[in-house]
Amino acid sequence: MVGAGCLPGGGVFILGSALCGLSQNMIQLIIFRALQGLGSGAVLPITITIIGDIFSFEERARMQGLFSSVWGVSAIIGPALGGVIVDFLDWRWIFYINLPIGLVSIVMLLLFLKEEKAAQRPRVDYAGAAALATGITLLLLALLQGGTTFPWGSPYILGLLALATLALVVFCRIETRVSEPMLPFSLFREKIIGLSLLANFLIGAVMIGASTYVPMFVQGVMGGSAVNAGAALAPMSIGWPLGSTICGRLLLRVGYRKMTTLGMVFQVLSIFMLLTLSPGTGQLFVSATSFVMGLGLGFCSTSLIVIVQSVVEWNRRGIATAAVQFMRTLGSTCGVAVSAVILNNVLLKATASLGMKSFSISTVNRLMDPVQRHLITPEQLANLKNALSIAIHSTFWLLMATALAGLATSFLLPRLAPRQKESNP
């Protein structure tokens, strides 16, 4: 009964979205965003698993390519639409817009999704989920606050790192003992699955890095608006579905390894293009960079999900699909945290070298806002743009290292195309 989690998951997502829009402070927004994430986390892996269940092995590559295109378009149009909403409406509508879409989705599930009830009720690994969430949260807090709010060697940061390590060790111990673990480590023992999960982790880090810092560069360094920043990512929503569609049609003929490698090559090329960005770069070049990255993400996301679904037994397809989505999300989370540490530290050093002793993050926020930008003196504006450019380029170098690691991972994938282990019951 794979689809059973979609309805409650969708309900939780809608509730979280509504509460986010009603938030009165940052603490409330963070809590309600976590609730929203729980709902979306219950929906996305299930929908992809359903595709693997209802389509044959030969059809699956094409259909996963199609659905990956939809996800890719939505993932890129979302930030662009968010920029428009922030500029012309109110930030709360970023969350309210989910309500009618979510309600329509639930109605469609009730009308069209028919499946038999499972004979045995599954056991949820609540302890493992709690330990993992605790460990990741503490690790992110340490990374984001270390070197800025607190020194790296301070008892606070060292305490967070120690507690994070303890929580992750507890998580690993739980996963080896429970009957139905949240993340079965046995998946990693199969070479092709382990490499695919690692590749998805790296893809998530590259994707979130580009989605975060390309708009920041457009606004802060090139002097664009939030709409310009969103439009810079829009071509990715063209490249992604194009790459997914091509991959879906060629995957069984060309092979998983070649398709994944091609996608990684496109990612490396796009980041090389990002490293050439300067304050005088035109919008068209930034858009071309996003398009190339979209192509790479389309090839990789489709080929890797089909690989994993093809080499596991039917009764493990759901957890394997969830593991793919989890690793990509984990990569995004860790990637944005590490890159934020690099950005903040490089930015502080760059502004200090330019003699800007009164620099603060609020100054950068003014630089990003077209309305507030004119309040900055011309000399300080030039220095800020230069410092921010240096800092963002440091995150692009991190993305390049990550993309090269992904390319190396793709070379390790087996050359022969895997065959489905077990048919659907």
TORKOL-4160 file (C-alpha; in steps of 0.2 Angstrom, whole numbers, padded with zeros to 4 digits, m for minus):
425
<pt num="1" X="0000" Y="0000" Z="0000"/>
<pt num="2" X="0013" Y="0012" Z="m0006"/>
<pt num="3" X="0001" Y="0027" Z="m0009"/>
<pt num="4" X="m0006" Y="0027" Z="0008"/>
<pt num="5" X="0006" Y="0040" Z="0015"/>
<pt num="6" X="0002" Y="0053" Z="0001"/>
<pt num="7" X="m0015" Y="0058" Z="0009"/>
<pt num="8" X="m0009" Y="0062" Z="0027"/>
<pt num="9" X="0008" Y="0068" Z="0020"/>
<pt num="10" X="m0002" Y="0080" Z="0009"/>
<pt num="11" X="m0013" Y="0086" Z="0023"/>
<pt num="12" X="0002" Y="0089" Z="0034"/>
<pt num="13" X="0010" Y="0099" Z="0020"/>
<pt num="14" X="m0005" Y="0110" Z="0017"/>
<pt num="15" X="m0006" Y="0113" Z="0036"/>
<pt num="16" X="0012" Y="0118" Z="0037"/>
<pt num="17" X="0010" Y="0130" Z="0022"/>
<pt num="18" X="m0005" Y="0138" Z="0030"/>
<pt num="19" X="0004" Y="0140" Z="0047"/>
<pt num="20" X="0020" Y="0147" Z="0038"/>
<pt num="21" X="0010" Y="0160" Z="0030"/>
<pt num="22" X="0002" Y="0165" Z="0047"/>
<pt num="23" X="0019" Y="0166" Z="0056"/>
<pt num="24" X="0023" Y="0181" Z="0066"/>
<pt num="25" X="0041" Y="0178" Z="0069"/>
<pt num="26" X="0056" Y="0169" Z="0063"/>
<pt num="27" X="0055" Y="0155" Z="0077"/>
<pt num="28" X="0037" Y="0151" Z="0071"/>
<pt num="29" X="0042" Y="0151" Z="0053"/>
<pt num="30" X="0056" Y="0139" Z="0056"/>
<pt num="31" X="0045" Y="0127" Z="0066"/>
<pt num="32" X="0031" Y="0128" Z="0053"/>
<pt num="33" X="0043" Y="0125" Z="0039"/>
<pt num="34" X="0049" Y="0109" Z="0048"/>
<pt num="35" X="0031" Y="0103" Z="0048"/>
<pt num="36" X="0029" Y="0108" Z="0030"/>
<pt num="37" X="0045" Y="0098" Z="0026"/>
<pt num="38" X="0038" Y="0082" Z="0035"/>
<pt num="39" X="0023" Y="0083" Z="0024"/>
<pt num="40" X="0032" Y="0085" Z="0008"/>
<pt num="41" X="0045" Y="0072" Z="0013"/>
<pt num="42" X="0030" Y="0059" Z="0015"/>
<pt num="43" X="0024" Y="0063" Z="m0003"/>
<pt num="44" X="0038" Y="0064" Z="m0015"/>
<pt num="45" X="0047" Y="0047" Z="m0013"/>
<pt num="46" X="0030" Y="0039" Z="m0013"/>
<pt num="47" X="0025" Y="0047" Z="m0030"/>
<pt num="48" X="0041" Y="0041" Z="m0038"/>
<pt num="49" X="0039" Y="0024" Z="m0031"/>
<pt num="50" X="0021" Y="0023" Z="m0038"/>
<pt num="51" X="0029" Y="0026" Z="m0055"/>
<pt num="52" X="0041" Y="0012" Z="m0053"/>
<pt num="53" X="0026" Y="0000" Z="m0048"/>
<pt num="54" X="0013" Y="0004" Z="m0061"/>
<pt num="55" X="0025" Y="0005" Z="m0076"/>
<pt num="56" X="0035" Y="m0010" Z="m0084"/>
<pt num="57" X="0054" Y="m0010" Z="m0084"/>
<pt num="58" X="0055" Y="m0004" Z="m0102"/>
<pt num="59" X="0042" Y="0010" Z="m0099"/>
<pt num="60" X="0050" Y="0016" Z="m0082"/>
<pt num="61" X="0064" Y="0026" Z="m0089"/>
<pt num="62" X="0053" Y="0036" Z="m0101"/>
<pt num="63" X="0040" Y="0039" Z="m0087"/>
<pt num="64" X="0053" Y="0043" Z="m0074"/>
<pt num="65" X="0061" Y="0056" Z="m0087"/>
<pt num="66" X="0044" Y="0064" Z="m0089"/>
<pt num="67" X="0040" Y="0065" Z="m0070"/>
<pt num="68" X="0058" Y="0071" Z="m0067"/>
<pt num="69" X="0055" Y="0085" Z="m0079"/>
<pt num="70" X="0039" Y="0090" Z="m0070"/>
<pt num="71" X="0049" Y="0090" Z="m0053"/>
<pt num="72" X="0063" Y="0100" Z="m0062"/>
<pt num="73" X="0052" Y="0113" Z="m0069"/>
<pt num="74" X="0043" Y="0116" Z="m0053"/>
<pt num="75" X="0059" Y="0117" Z="m0043"/>
<pt num="76" X="0066" Y="0131" Z="m0054"/>
<pt num="77" X="0049" Y="0140" Z="m0058"/>
<pt num="78" X="0046" Y="0140" Z="m0039"/>
<pt num="79" X="0060" Y="0152" Z="m0034"/>
<pt num="80" X="0057" Y="0163" Z="m0050"/>
<pt num="81" X="0038" Y="0164" Z="m0045"/>
<pt num="82" X="0044" Y="0168" Z="m0027"/>
<pt num="83" X="0054" Y="0183" Z="m0033"/>
<pt num="84" X="0038" Y="0190" Z="m0042"/>
<pt num="85" X="0027" Y="0187" Z="m0027"/>
<pt num="86" X="0039" Y="0195" Z="m0015"/>
<pt num="87" X="0041" Y="0210" Z="m0027"/>
<pt num="88" X="0023" Y="0213" Z="m0031"/>
<pt num="89" X="0013" Y="0205" Z="m0017"/>
<pt num="90" X="0019" Y="0199" Z="0000"/>
<pt num="91" X="0030" Y="0185" Z="0006"/>
<pt num="92" X="0016" Y="0176" Z="0015"/>
<pt num="93" X="0008" Y="0171" Z="m0002"/>
<pt num="94" X="0024" Y="0161" Z="m0006"/>
<pt num="95" X="0016" Y="0148" Z="0006"/>
<pt num="96" X="m0003" Y="0152" Z="0003"/>
<pt num="97" X="m0001" Y="0147" Z="m0015"/>
<pt num="98" X="0002" Y="0129" Z="m0010"/>
<pt num="99" X="m0016" Y="0128" Z="m0002"/>
<pt num="100" X="m0026" Y="0127" Z="m0018"/>
<pt num="101" X="m0013" Y="0116" Z="m0027"/>
<pt num="102" X="m0012" Y="0104" Z="m0012"/>
<pt num="103" X="m0031" Y="0103" Z="m0010"/>
<pt num="104" X="m0033" Y="0098" Z="m0028"/>
<pt num="105" X="m0019" Y="0085" Z="m0027"/>
<pt num="106" X="m0028" Y="0077" Z="m0012"/>
<pt num="107" X="m0045" Y="0076" Z="m0021"/>
<pt num="108" X="m0036" Y="0068" Z="m0037"/>
<pt num="109" X="m0028" Y="0055" Z="m0025"/>
<pt num="110" X="m0045" Y="0051" Z="m0018"/>
<pt num="111" X="m0053" Y="0049" Z="m0035"/>
<pt num="112" X="m0040" Y="0040" Z="m0045"/>
<pt num="113" X="m0028" Y="0031" Z="m0033"/>
<pt num="114" X="m0034" Y="0013" Z="m0030"/>
<pt num="115" X="m0023" Y="0000" Z="m0022"/>
<pt num="116" X="m0025" Y="m0015" Z="m0010"/>
<pt num="117" X="m0022" Y="m0013" Z="0008"/>
<pt num="118" X="m0006" Y="m0021" Z="0015"/>
<pt num="119" X="m0008" Y="m0037" Z="0025"/>
<pt num="120" X="0004" Y="m0032" Z="0038"/>
<pt num="121" X="0006" Y="m0015" Z="0045"/>
<pt num="122" X="0023" Y="m0008" Z="0043"/>
<pt num="123" X="0033" Y="m0002" Z="0058"/>
<pt num="124" X="0039" Y="0016" Z="0057"/>
<pt num="125" X="0057" Y="0019" Z="0063"/>
<pt num="126" X="0053" Y="0034" Z="0074"/>
<pt num="127" X="0069" Y="0032" Z="0085"/>
<pt num="128" X="0080" Y="0032" Z="0070"/>
<pt num="129" X="0071" Y="0047" Z="0062"/>
<pt num="130" X="0073" Y="0057" Z="0078"/>
<pt num="131" X="0091" Y="0053" Z="0080"/>
<pt num="132" X="0095" Y="0058" Z="0063"/>
<pt num="133" X="0086" Y="0074" Z="0063"/>
<pt num="134" X="0094" Y="0078" Z="0080"/>
<pt num="135" X="0111" Y="0074" Z="0073"/>
<pt num="136" X="0109" Y="0084" Z="0057"/>
<pt num="137" X="0101" Y="0099" Z="0065"/>
<pt num="138" X="0115" Y="0100" Z="0078"/>
<pt num="139" X="0129" Y="0098" Z="0064"/>
<pt num="140" X="0121" Y="0112" Z="0054"/>
<pt num="141" X="0120" Y="0124" Z="0069"/>
<pt num="142" X="0138" Y="0121" Z="0072"/>
<pt num="143" X="0143" Y="0124" Z="0054"/>
<pt num="144" X="0132" Y="0140" Z="0052"/>
<pt num="145" X="0138" Y="0148" Z="0069"/>
<pt num="146" X="0156" Y="0142" Z="0069"/>
<pt num="147" X="0168" Y="0156" Z="0064"/>
<pt num="148" X="0155" Y="0169" Z="0064"/>
<pt num="149" X="0143" Y="0170" Z="0080"/>
<pt num="150" X="0155" Y="0159" Z="0090"/>
<pt num="151" X="0174" Y="0154" Z="0087"/>
<pt num="152" X="0177" Y="0137" Z="0081"/>
<pt num="153" X="0186" Y="0132" Z="0096"/>
<pt num="154" X="0173" Y="0138" Z="0108"/>
<pt num="155" X="0164" Y="0126" Z="0120"/>
<pt num="156" X="0148" Y="0130" Z="0112"/>
<pt num="157" X="0153" Y="0124" Z="0095"/>
<pt num="158" X="0163" Y="0110" Z="0101"/>
<pt num="159" X="0148" Y="0104" Z="0112"/>
<pt num="160" X="0137" Y="0105" Z="0096"/>
<pt num="161" X="0149" Y="0095" Z="0086"/>
<pt num="162" X="0151" Y="0082" Z="0100"/>
<pt num="163" X="0132" Y="0080" Z="0102"/>
<pt num="164" X="0129" Y="0079" Z="0084"/>
<pt num="165" X="0142" Y="0065" Z="0083"/>
<pt num="166" X="0134" Y="0056" Z="0097"/>
<pt num="167" X="0117" Y="0057" Z="0089"/>
<pt num="168" X="0123" Y="0051" Z="0072"/>
<pt num="169" X="0132" Y="0036" Z="0081"/>
<pt num="170" X="0116" Y="0032" Z="0090"/>
<pt num="171" X="0106" Y="0033" Z="0073"/>
<pt num="172" X="0119" Y="0021" Z="0065"/>
<pt num="173" X="0117" Y="0009" Z="0080"/>
<pt num="174" X="0098" Y="0010" Z="0079"/>
<pt num="175" X="0098" Y="0006" Z="0060"/>
<pt num="176" X="0107" Y="m0010" Z="0063"/>
<pt num="177" X="0095" Y="m0016" Z="0076"/>
<pt num="178" X="0078" Y="m0012" Z="0071"/>
<pt num="179" X="0068" Y="m0024" Z="0059"/>
<pt num="180" X="0062" Y="m0010" Z="0047"/>
<pt num="181" X="0076" Y="0004" Z="0047"/>
<pt num="182" X="0073" Y="0021" Z="0040"/>
<pt num="183" X="0089" Y="0020" Z="0030"/>
<pt num="184" X="0094" Y="0001" Z="0028"/>
<pt num="185" X="0113" Y="0001" Z="0027"/>
<pt num="186" X="0112" Y="m0015" Z="0017"/>
<pt num="187" X="0108" Y="m0004" Z="0002"/>
<pt num="188" X="0125" Y="0003" Z="0003"/>
<pt num="189" X="0133" Y="m0014" Z="0002"/>
<pt num="190" X="0127" Y="m0016" Z="m0016"/>
<pt num="191" X="0140" Y="m0006" Z="m0026"/>
<pt num="192" X="0128" Y="0001" Z="m0039"/>
<pt num="193" X="0116" Y="0008" Z="m0026"/>
<pt num="194" X="0129" Y="0015" Z="m0015"/>
<pt num="195" X="0137" Y="0024" Z="m0029"/>
<pt num="196" X="0120" Y="0030" Z="m0035"/>
<pt num="197" X="0116" Y="0037" Z="m0017"/>
<pt num="198" X="0133" Y="0045" Z="m0016"/>
<pt num="199" X="0130" Y="0053" Z="m0033"/>
<pt num="200" X="0113" Y="0060" Z="m0028"/>
<pt num="201" X="0121" Y="0067" Z="m0012"/>
<pt num="202" X="0133" Y="0077" Z="m0023"/>
<pt num="203" X="0120" Y="0082" Z="m0036"/>
<pt num="204" X="0109" Y="0089" Z="m0021"/>
<pt num="205" X="0124" Y="0100" Z="m0015"/>
<pt num="206" X="0128" Y="0106" Z="m0033"/>
<pt num="207" X="0109" Y="0110" Z="m0036"/>
<pt num="208" X="0106" Y="0120" Z="m0020"/>
<pt num="209" X="0123" Y="0129" Z="m0022"/>
<pt num="210" X="0118" Y="0136" Z="m0039"/>
<pt num="211" X="0100" Y="0140" Z="m0034"/>
<pt num="212" X="0106" Y="0150" Z="m0019"/>
<pt num="213" X="0121" Y="0159" Z="m0026"/>
<pt num="214" X="0117" Y="0163" Z="m0044"/>
<pt num="215" X="0102" Y="0174" Z="m0039"/>
<pt num="216" X="0113" Y="0182" Z="m0025"/>
<pt num="217" X="0126" Y="0186" Z="m0038"/>
<pt num="218" X="0113" Y="0193" Z="m0050"/>
<pt num="219" X="0106" Y="0204" Z="m0036"/>
<pt num="220" X="0121" Y="0209" Z="m0026"/>
<pt num="221" X="0135" Y="0210" Z="m0039"/>
<pt num="222" X="0126" Y="0213" Z="m0055"/>
<pt num="223" X="0113" Y="0225" Z="m0047"/>
<pt num="224" X="0098" Y="0216" Z="m0053"/>
<pt num="225" X="0081" Y="0214" Z="m0044"/>
<pt num="226" X="0073" Y="0199" Z="m0037"/>
<pt num="227" X="0064" Y="0196" Z="m0053"/>
<pt num="228" X="0080" Y="0196" Z="m0062"/>
<pt num="229" X="0087" Y="0184" Z="m0050"/>
<pt num="230" X="0073" Y="0172" Z="m0052"/>
<pt num="231" X="0074" Y="0174" Z="m0071"/>
<pt num="232" X="0092" Y="0169" Z="m0071"/>
<pt num="233" X="0087" Y="0152" Z="m0065"/>
<pt num="234" X="0072" Y="0150" Z="m0076"/>
<pt num="235" X="0082" Y="0142" Z="m0091"/>
<pt num="236" X="0086" Y="0128" Z="m0079"/>
<pt num="237" X="0068" Y="0123" Z="m0080"/>
<pt num="238" X="0070" Y="0121" Z="m0099"/>
<pt num="239" X="0086" Y="0112" Z="m0098"/>
<pt num="240" X="0080" Y="0100" Z="m0084"/>
<pt num="241" X="0065" Y="0093" Z="m0093"/>
<pt num="242" X="0074" Y="0092" Z="m0109"/>
<pt num="243" X="0089" Y="0082" Z="m0102"/>
<pt num="244" X="0076" Y="0071" Z="m0092"/>
<pt num="245" X="0066" Y="0068" Z="m0108"/>
<pt num="246" X="0081" Y="0064" Z="m0119"/>
<pt num="247" X="0088" Y="0053" Z="m0105"/>
<pt num="248" X="0072" Y="0043" Z="m0103"/>
<pt num="249" X="0072" Y="0039" Z="m0121"/>
<pt num="250" X="0090" Y="0034" Z="m0123"/>
<pt num="251" X="0093" Y="0026" Z="m0106"/>
<pt num="252" X="0090" Y="0008" Z="m0111"/>
<pt num="253" X="0100" Y="0009" Z="m0127"/>
<pt num="254" X="0115" Y="0020" Z="m0122"/>
<pt num="255" X="0116" Y="0014" Z="m0104"/>
<pt num="256" X="0115" Y="0021" Z="m0086"/>
<pt num="257" X="0134" Y="0024" Z="m0084"/>
<pt num="258" X="0135" Y="0035" Z="m0100"/>
<pt num="259" X="0119" Y="0045" Z="m0096"/>
<pt num="260" X="0125" Y="0048" Z="m0079"/>
<pt num="261" X="0142" Y="0053" Z="m0084"/>
<pt num="262" X="0136" Y="0065" Z="m0098"/>
<pt num="263" X="0125" Y="0073" Z="m0084"/>
<pt num="264" X="0140" Y="0076" Z="m0073"/>
<pt num="265" X="0150" Y="0083" Z="m0087"/>
<pt num="266" X="0136" Y="0096" Z="m0090"/>
<pt num="267" X="0137" Y="0100" Z="m0072"/>
<pt num="268" X="0156" Y="0103" Z="m0072"/>
<pt num="269" X="0154" Y="0114" Z="m0088"/>
<pt num="270" X="0140" Y="0124" Z="m0080"/>
<pt num="271" X="0151" Y="0128" Z="m0065"/>
<pt num="272" X="0166" Y="0132" Z="m0075"/>
<pt num="273" X="0154" Y="0145" Z="m0083"/>
<pt num="274" X="0149" Y="0151" Z="m0066"/>
<pt num="275" X="0167" Y="0154" Z="m0062"/>
<pt num="276" X="0169" Y="0166" Z="m0076"/>
<pt num="277" X="0155" Y="0178" Z="m0070"/>
<pt num="278" X="0159" Y="0196" Z="m0066"/>
<pt num="279" X="0149" Y="0212" Z="m0062"/>
<pt num="280" X="0149" Y="0216" Z="m0081"/>
<pt num="281" X="0142" Y="0199" Z="m0086"/>
<pt num="282" X="0126" Y="0199" Z="m0096"/>
<pt num="283" X="0110" Y="0191" Z="m0091"/>
<pt num="284" X="0110" Y="0180" Z="m0106"/>
<pt num="285" X="0126" Y="0172" Z="m0101"/>
<pt num="286" X="0120" Y="0168" Z="m0084"/>
<pt num="287" X="0104" Y="0161" Z="m0092"/>
<pt num="288" X="0115" Y="0150" Z="m0103"/>
<pt num="289" X="0124" Y="0144" Z="m0088"/>
<pt num="290" X="0108" Y="0139" Z="m0079"/>
<pt num="291" X="0102" Y="0130" Z="m0095"/>
<pt num="292" X="0118" Y="0119" Z="m0096"/>
<pt num="293" X="0116" Y="0115" Z="m0077"/>
<pt num="294" X="0098" Y="0110" Z="m0080"/>
<pt num="295" X="0103" Y="0098" Z="m0094"/>
<pt num="296" X="0115" Y="0090" Z="m0082"/>
<pt num="297" X="0103" Y="0088" Z="m0068"/>
<pt num="298" X="0090" Y="0081" Z="m0080"/>
<pt num="299" X="0102" Y="0067" Z="m0086"/>
<pt num="300" X="0108" Y="0063" Z="m0069"/>
<pt num="301" X="0092" Y="0063" Z="m0059"/>
<pt num="302" X="0083" Y="0052" Z="m0072"/>
<pt num="303" X="0096" Y="0039" Z="m0074"/>
<pt num="304" X="0101" Y="0037" Z="m0056"/>
<pt num="305" X="0083" Y="0034" Z="m0050"/>
<pt num="306" X="0080" Y="0021" Z="m0063"/>
<pt num="307" X="0096" Y="0013" Z="m0059"/>
<pt num="308" X="0091" Y="0011" Z="m0041"/>
<pt num="309" X="0073" Y="0005" Z="m0044"/>
<pt num="310" X="0079" Y="m0008" Z="m0057"/>
<pt num="311" X="0091" Y="m0017" Z="m0045"/>
<pt num="312" X="0081" Y="m0019" Z="m0030"/>
<pt num="313" X="0067" Y="m0031" Z="m0026"/>
<pt num="314" X="0049" Y="m0025" Z="m0027"/>
<pt num="315" X="0047" Y="m0025" Z="m0009"/>
<pt num="316" X="0062" Y="m0014" Z="m0006"/>
<pt num="317" X="0058" Y="m0002" Z="m0020"/>
<pt num="318" X="0050" Y="0011" Z="m0009"/>
<pt num="319" X="0064" Y="0012" Z="0004"/>
<pt num="320" X="0077" Y="0013" Z="m0010"/>
<pt num="321" X="0067" Y="0027" Z="m0019"/>
<pt num="322" X="0066" Y="0036" Z="m0002"/>
<pt num="323" X="0084" Y="0034" Z="0001"/>
<pt num="324" X="0088" Y="0042" Z="m0016"/>
<pt num="325" X="0077" Y="0057" Z="m0012"/>
<pt num="326" X="0084" Y="0058" Z="0006"/>
<pt num="327" X="0102" Y="0058" Z="0000"/>
<pt num="328" X="0099" Y="0072" Z="m0012"/>
<pt num="329" X="0090" Y="0082" Z="0001"/>
<pt num="330" X="0104" Y="0079" Z="0013"/>
<pt num="331" X="0117" Y="0084" Z="0000"/>
<pt num="332" X="0107" Y="0100" Z="m0002"/>
<pt num="333" X="0106" Y="0103" Z="0017"/>
<pt num="334" X="0125" Y="0100" Z="0020"/>
<pt num="335" X="0130" Y="0109" Z="0004"/>
<pt num="336" X="0121" Y="0125" Z="0008"/>
<pt num="337" X="0128" Y="0125" Z="0026"/>
<pt num="338" X="0146" Y="0122" Z="0021"/>
<pt num="339" X="0145" Y="0135" Z="0007"/>
<pt num="340" X="0137" Y="0147" Z="0019"/>
<pt num="341" X="0152" Y="0145" Z="0031"/>
<pt num="342" X="0164" Y="0148" Z="0017"/>
<pt num="343" X="0154" Y="0163" Z="0010"/>
<pt num="344" X="0153" Y="0172" Z="0027"/>
<pt num="345" X="0171" Y="0169" Z="0031"/>
<pt num="346" X="0178" Y="0175" Z="0014"/>
<pt num="347" X="0166" Y="0189" Z="0014"/>
<pt num="348" X="0172" Y="0195" Z="0031"/>
<pt num="349" X="0190" Y="0194" Z="0026"/>
<pt num="350" X="0187" Y="0202" Z="0009"/>
<pt num="351" X="0178" Y="0217" Z="0017"/>
<pt num="352" X="0192" Y="0219" Z="0030"/>
<pt num="353" X="0205" Y="0219" Z="0017"/>
<pt num="354" X="0196" Y="0234" Z="0009"/>
<pt num="355" X="0195" Y="0243" Z="0025"/>
<pt num="356" X="0177" Y="0241" Z="0028"/>
<pt num="357" X="0178" Y="0239" Z="0047"/>
<pt num="358" X="0159" Y="0243" Z="0050"/>
<pt num="359" X="0154" Y="0229" Z="0038"/>
<pt num="360" X="0139" Y="0218" Z="0044"/>
<pt num="361" X="0127" Y="0206" Z="0035"/>
<pt num="362" X="0114" Y="0219" Z="0036"/>
<pt num="363" X="0125" Y="0229" Z="0024"/>
<pt num="364" X="0124" Y="0215" Z="0011"/>
<pt num="365" X="0105" Y="0214" Z="0013"/>
<pt num="366" X="0105" Y="0232" Z="0008"/>
<pt num="367" X="0115" Y="0228" Z="m0007"/>
<pt num="368" X="0103" Y="0215" Z="m0012"/>
<pt num="369" X="0088" Y="0227" Z="m0011"/>
<pt num="370" X="0086" Y="0238" Z="m0026"/>
<pt num="371" X="0077" Y="0251" Z="m0015"/>
<pt num="372" X="0090" Y="0252" Z="m0001"/>
<pt num="373" X="0105" Y="0250" Z="m0013"/>
<pt num="374" X="0105" Y="0269" Z="m0017"/>
<pt num="375" X="0108" Y="0273" Z="0001"/>
<pt num="376" X="0126" Y="0266" Z="0000"/>
<pt num="377" X="0139" Y="0278" Z="m0005"/>
<pt num="378" X="0147" Y="0274" Z="m0023"/>
<pt num="379" X="0164" Y="0269" Z="m0016"/>
<pt num="380" X="0156" Y="0258" Z="m0003"/>
<pt num="381" X="0145" Y="0250" Z="m0016"/>
<pt num="382" X="0160" Y="0246" Z="m0027"/>
<pt num="383" X="0169" Y="0238" Z="m0013"/>
<pt num="384" X="0154" Y="0228" Z="m0007"/>
<pt num="385" X="0151" Y="0221" Z="m0025"/>
<pt num="386" X="0169" Y="0217" Z="m0026"/>
<pt num="387" X="0169" Y="0208" Z="m0009"/>
<pt num="388" X="0153" Y="0199" Z="m0012"/>
<pt num="389" X="0159" Y="0193" Z="m0030"/>
<pt num="390" X="0175" Y="0186" Z="m0022"/>
<pt num="391" X="0165" Y="0177" Z="m0008"/>
<pt num="392" X="0152" Y="0170" Z="m0020"/>
<pt num="393" X="0166" Y="0164" Z="m0032"/>
<pt num="394" X="0173" Y="0154" Z="m0017"/>
<pt num="395" X="0157" Y="0145" Z="m0016"/>
<pt num="396" X="0158" Y="0141" Z="m0034"/>
<pt num="397" X="0175" Y="0133" Z="m0032"/>
<pt num="398" X="0167" Y="0122" Z="m0019"/>
<pt num="399" X="0153" Y="0117" Z="m0031"/>
<pt num="400" X="0167" Y="0113" Z="m0044"/>
<pt num="401" X="0175" Y="0101" Z="m0032"/>
<pt num="402" X="0158" Y="0093" Z="m0028"/>
<pt num="403" X="0154" Y="0091" Z="m0047"/>
<pt num="404" X="0171" Y="0084" Z="m0051"/>
<pt num="405" X="0168" Y="0071" Z="m0036"/>
<pt num="406" X="0151" Y="0067" Z="m0044"/>
<pt num="407" X="0160" Y="0065" Z="m0061"/>
<pt num="408" X="0172" Y="0053" Z="m0053"/>
<pt num="409" X="0158" Y="0043" Z="m0045"/>
<pt num="410" X="0149" Y="0041" Z="m0062"/>
<pt num="411" X="0165" Y="0033" Z="m0069"/>
<pt num="412" X="0164" Y="0020" Z="m0055"/>
<pt num="413" X="0146" Y="0014" Z="m0060"/>
<pt num="414" X="0145" Y="m0003" Z="m0068"/>
<pt num="415" X="0146" Y="m0003" Z="m0087"/>
<pt num="416" X="0133" Y="m0016" Z="m0090"/>
<pt num="417" X="0115" Y="m0010" Z="m0089"/>
<pt num="418" X="0106" Y="m0019" Z="m0074"/>
<pt num="419" X="0090" Y="m0029" Z="m0076"/>
<pt num="420" X="0075" Y="m0029" Z="m0065"/>
<pt num="421" X="0077" Y="m0041" Z="m0051"/>
<pt num="422" X="0059" Y="m0045" Z="m0048"/>
<pt num="423" X="0042" Y="m0041" Z="m0056"/>
<pt num="424" X="0028" Y="m0032" Z="m0047"/>
<pt num="425" X="0016" Y="m0044" Z="m0038"/>
